[in-house]
Structures are given as structure tokens and as C-alpha cells.
Amino acid sequence: MERTLLITGFGPFEGVDDNPSGQLAQALHAPPRRVGVELPVTFRGAPVAMDAALASLAGPPLAILSLGVHPGASFRLEQRATTALRPARPDNDGVSGDALGLVGAPLETALDLEALEACLRAAGAGEPEVSADAGGYVCERTYRHGLERGLELAVPALFLHVPPADVLPVTSQLPIVERVVAEVERQAARG
């Protein structure tokens, strides 16, 4: 049985009416090989929605790839996620990250970030970044949850921040992210 790659993105939130990450996840949705879902931009709702998407699959996924938007012009591979959420920015429900009281050591992706960075360059992404700070907002919370679920299911997880749609249109981002998806699938399949 072919295993499914779960791809998540987000909808709009304060200051981002046009979130390319959710649009990319929807554009990459091609069951049964790939399932793309848009998560709510909420600290509590995003993990619940990710769990619902995982539960809808026929078995454990091949991998979990989460997408989010960041204000920079680059594609940014996130190396790790922490439980340190910044309290200054409430989510779409008005909840701040510190209200969750999360604890735990940072978790890191098991995927080869150098190969993924090379893949991004080859796809025309310019100068991608590898970051150890997923932003402390809902992206950080979602990545942490994806890494936790990945450990439980023995599958890799990754978070990729993409540029805003007004910096690079979704139609231009899609072939770049498709190459990342193929590389994640390749790495996860050889396991």
C-alpha cells in the first residue's frame, strides 16, 4: 500500500489576507499519494486539525510536511521547533502562545536539510535559508506538533516557510515547493 504524504498550510491571519501556504497545500492535494489540508491559524486548532487529517489516512503517513508564510523573500527550511511561544501575538482566536504552558526540549527534523536546501536552489528558489527559529507563533506550535506526531508514528516531519504571495506569486512558488515535496518523499521512502 502506498503511503501518503500529509501536507499542511494555513489560512489567512492578521496582516496576511492571502496566505500562500494554505493555497500550496490545496494545490498539492492529490489523494491517495498526497493529502493537503489548510489548518486554522490557532495554537489549539492547528494541532487538532493536523490530528484529524492524520486520522483520515489509511495508515501512518510517509512524512508530514508543514508549510507557513514568513515575511522574508526567501524559502526557509526549519531545523527545529521548541515549546517557547511568543506571548505578544495572539492567534485568530485571540489566544497567546504562553497560555498553553507547553514544556519540553527542542525537537529536530530527521530529514537531510542540506539536500533539501540544494533541491530548493536547483528549483530556482534563489538563496534558501536553514533556520533554527520557527518563529514562536502558530507555525512553531504546528511544527512542534508535527515533529511529536512524527516521533510517535516513526515518520519524518519538516516545516518550510515560504515567501508572501505579493513577493512571489503562488503560481511561481508551486513548482519550487513541488520539488521539495518530491525530495521529502524520496528521503522518507528510503527511510
KOLROVEX-317679 format. One record per residue (C-alpha): residue number from 1; x, y, z. Coordinates in pm, 1 decimal. Example, Ala and Ser with C-alpha at 12.3 -4.5 7.8 and 13.67 -1.06 7.14 Angstrom:
2
<1 <1230.0 -450.0 780.0>>;
<2 <1367.0 -106.0 714.0>>;
This chain:
191
<1 <0.0 0.0 0.0>>;
<2 <132.2 340.3 -97.2>>;
<3 <180.2 572.6 199.6>>;
<4 <51.4 927.6 192.0>>;
<5 <246.9 1248.6 237.9>>;
<6 <49.5 1486.0 460.7>>;
<7 <98.8 1849.9 356.0>>;
<8 <-39.8 2127.0 574.1>>;
<9 <-65.9 2500.7 523.2>>;
<10 <-255.8 2787.1 681.8>>;
<11 <-537.9 3022.7 601.1>>;
<12 <-541.9 3399.8 646.8>>;
<13 <-439.8 3570.5 969.6>>;
<14 <-370.7 3920.9 1093.4>>;
<15 <-175.6 4107.9 827.4>>;
<16 <-182.3 3814.2 581.5>>;
<17 <-505.6 3805.2 385.1>>;
<18 <-353.5 3594.9 106.4>>;
<19 <-164.6 3307.5 268.7>>;
<20 <27.3 3110.7 5.7>>;
<21 <92.6 2817.7 241.5>>;
<22 <-272.1 2708.6 250.0>>;
<23 <-305.7 2759.3 -123.6>>;
<24 <4.4 2549.1 -186.1>>;
<25 <-120.0 2269.0 40.2>>;
<26 <-450.5 2265.8 -150.5>>;
<27 <-273.3 2274.4 -489.6>>;
<28 <-55.7 1976.7 -389.0>>;
<29 <-357.5 1773.3 -270.4>>;
<30 <-360.3 1458.3 -487.5>>;
<31 <-502.2 1161.3 -292.8>>;
<32 <-405.8 894.8 -214.0>>;
<33 <-39.5 989.9 -266.6>>;
<34 <-62.7 1338.5 -117.5>>;
<35 <-319.9 1492.7 114.2>>;
<36 <-310.8 1869.7 150.9>>;
<37 <-507.3 2045.8 423.1>>;
<38 <-542.9 2402.9 540.9>>;
<39 <-508.0 2440.1 916.0>>;
<40 <-660.5 2719.8 1122.3>>;
<41 <-417.6 2983.6 1246.1>>;
<42 <-478.4 2897.0 1610.1>>;
<43 <-248.7 2746.2 1871.2>>;
<44 <-511.5 2492.5 1978.3>>;
<45 <-692.5 2435.0 1649.6>>;
<46 <-394.1 2364.4 1423.3>>;
<47 <-277.7 2053.6 1614.2>>;
<48 <-635.7 1923.0 1634.1>>;
<49 <-682.2 1970.4 1259.4>>;
<50 <-348.3 1800.6 1189.0>>;
<51 <-451.4 1505.1 1405.2>>;
<52 <-785.1 1482.2 1221.4>>;
<53 <-601.1 1477.9 887.8>>;
<54 <-365.9 1206.3 1013.8>>;
<55 <-661.4 1002.0 1140.5>>;
<56 <-826.3 1024.4 797.9>>;
<57 <-534.7 846.4 630.2>>;
<58 <-540.3 471.4 564.1>>;
<59 <-229.9 424.7 779.8>>;
<60 <74.6 613.3 901.4>>;
<61 <183.3 883.5 657.6>>;
<62 <504.9 869.0 459.4>>;
<63 <600.2 1203.6 618.4>>;
<64 <448.7 1529.1 745.0>>;
<65 <534.8 1847.5 555.9>>;
<66 <402.4 2170.1 703.0>>;
<67 <409.0 2499.8 517.5>>;
<68 <376.3 2851.5 653.2>>;
<69 <439.6 3204.8 535.1>>;
<70 <706.1 3434.3 676.8>>;
<71 <770.6 3800.0 595.4>>;
<72 <1102.9 3741.1 416.5>>;
<73 <1161.1 3689.0 46.2>>;
<74 <1336.0 3352.1 84.3>>;
<75 <1228.4 2993.1 129.9>>;
<76 <1326.0 2888.5 482.2>>;
<77 <1373.3 2530.6 599.4>>;
<78 <1312.7 2497.5 972.5>>;
<79 <1559.7 2273.0 1150.5>>;
<80 <1379.1 2251.5 1483.5>>;
<81 <1079.2 2351.4 1690.3>>;
<82 <1056.8 2443.0 2055.9>>;
<83 <782.1 2493.8 2310.7>>;
<84 <886.2 2859.5 2356.8>>;
<85 <597.1 3052.6 2204.7>>;
<86 <599.9 3430.1 2199.4>>;
<87 <313.7 3581.1 2400.8>>;
<88 <297.0 3913.1 2217.9>>;
<89 <95.4 3793.1 1918.2>>;
<90 <-246.2 3632.5 1971.2>>;
<91 <-377.3 3381.0 1717.9>>;
<92 <-703.2 3408.6 1519.4>>;
<93 <-895.9 3305.8 1834.3>>;
<94 <-725.4 3575.3 2043.1>>;
<95 <-517.1 3320.5 2236.9>>;
<96 <-147.4 3384.7 2301.0>>;
<97 <111.8 3107.5 2296.1>>;
<98 <207.8 3143.9 2660.6>>;
<99 <-147.2 3043.5 2759.8>>;
<100 <-69.0 2686.1 2651.9>>;
<101 <201.1 2625.5 2912.5>>;
<102 <399.0 2393.2 2688.0>>;
<103 <727.0 2242.9 2808.2>>;
<104 <989.5 2018.8 2656.6>>;
<105 <1324.4 2013.3 2484.3>>;
<106 <1354.6 2126.3 2122.3>>;
<107 <1283.7 1865.2 1856.6>>;
<108 <1463.8 1849.8 1520.8>>;
<109 <1377.8 1712.5 1180.5>>;
<110 <1544.9 1387.9 1077.5>>;
<111 <1547.2 1491.6 711.3>>;
<112 <1865.3 1596.5 531.3>>;
<113 <1839.4 1975.8 522.9>>;
<114 <2149.4 2016.0 305.7>>;
<115 <1987.9 1803.6 34.6>>;
<116 <1662.9 1997.3 70.0>>;
<117 <1849.8 2327.9 50.2>>;
<118 <2023.7 2208.6 -267.9>>;
<119 <1686.7 2099.2 -403.3>>;
<120 <1544.8 2447.8 -340.7>>;
<121 <1839.1 2611.2 -519.5>>;
<122 <1804.7 2375.9 -815.7>>;
<123 <1432.1 2455.1 -834.2>>;
<124 <1505.4 2827.4 -867.9>>;
<125 <1438.6 2936.3 -508.9>>;
<126 <1740.5 3168.2 -503.3>>;
<127 <1920.6 3155.5 -169.4>>;
<128 <1714.7 2943.0 69.8>>;
<129 <1780.5 2957.5 442.0>>;
<130 <1808.6 2694.6 712.3>>;
<131 <1668.6 2832.1 1036.3>>;
<132 <1668.4 2714.5 1396.9>>;
<133 <1382.6 2950.9 1489.0>>;
<134 <1038.6 2862.7 1352.8>>;
<135 <900.8 3197.9 1467.5>>;
<136 <739.7 3131.9 1805.1>>;
<137 <389.1 3168.5 1659.3>>;
<138 <137.0 2912.7 1528.7>>;
<139 <399.1 2784.8 1280.8>>;
<140 <627.8 2691.9 1570.8>>;
<141 <340.2 2521.5 1755.2>>;
<142 <236.3 2330.7 1444.3>>;
<143 <589.5 2220.7 1363.4>>;
<144 <642.9 2103.9 1719.1>>;
<145 <319.6 1904.3 1699.0>>;
<146 <421.1 1757.1 1362.1>>;
<147 <758.7 1651.7 1499.6>>;
<148 <589.7 1493.8 1803.9>>;
<149 <347.3 1301.8 1582.8>>;
<150 <635.7 1203.6 1356.5>>;
<151 <820.5 1052.5 1650.3>>;
<152 <508.4 862.1 1758.6>>;
<153 <447.9 730.7 1406.1>>;
<154 <817.6 681.9 1317.7>>;
<155 <795.4 919.8 1020.0>>;
<156 <989.8 1238.5 943.9>>;
<157 <841.8 1586.8 967.9>>;
<158 <953.6 1916.4 820.0>>;
<159 <842.3 2279.3 818.4>>;
<160 <905.0 2504.3 519.3>>;
<161 <838.8 2877.1 537.8>>;
<162 <752.6 3031.2 201.7>>;
<163 <758.2 3397.9 99.2>>;
<164 <443.2 3611.7 91.5>>;
<165 <232.3 3593.9 -225.5>>;
<166 <298.7 3961.0 -303.2>>;
<167 <674.3 3885.1 -305.5>>;
<168 <644.0 3565.9 -513.5>>;
<169 <305.1 3458.0 -654.2>>;
<170 <173.1 3114.1 -561.0>>;
<171 <195.5 3007.2 -926.5>>;
<172 <571.5 3072.9 -910.4>>;
<173 <608.7 2908.7 -569.4>>;
<174 <425.6 2589.9 -667.4>>;
<175 <694.5 2429.2 -889.7>>;
<176 <957.9 2507.8 -625.7>>;
<177 <754.3 2350.0 -346.2>>;
<178 <671.7 2053.1 -571.2>>;
<179 <1045.9 1982.1 -593.6>>;
<180 <1072.3 1996.5 -213.2>>;
<181 <775.8 1758.6 -186.2>>;
<182 <949.5 1513.3 -421.6>>;
<183 <1270.6 1533.5 -217.4>>;
<184 <1084.1 1479.3 111.1>>;
<185 <909.9 1178.2 -43.3>>;
<186 <1243.6 1042.6 -169.3>>;
<187 <1414.4 1079.6 167.4>>;
<188 <1118.5 938.9 362.3>>;
<189 <1082.1 638.8 130.1>>;
<190 <1442.8 534.4 174.3>>;
<191 <1393.8 587.4 546.3>>;
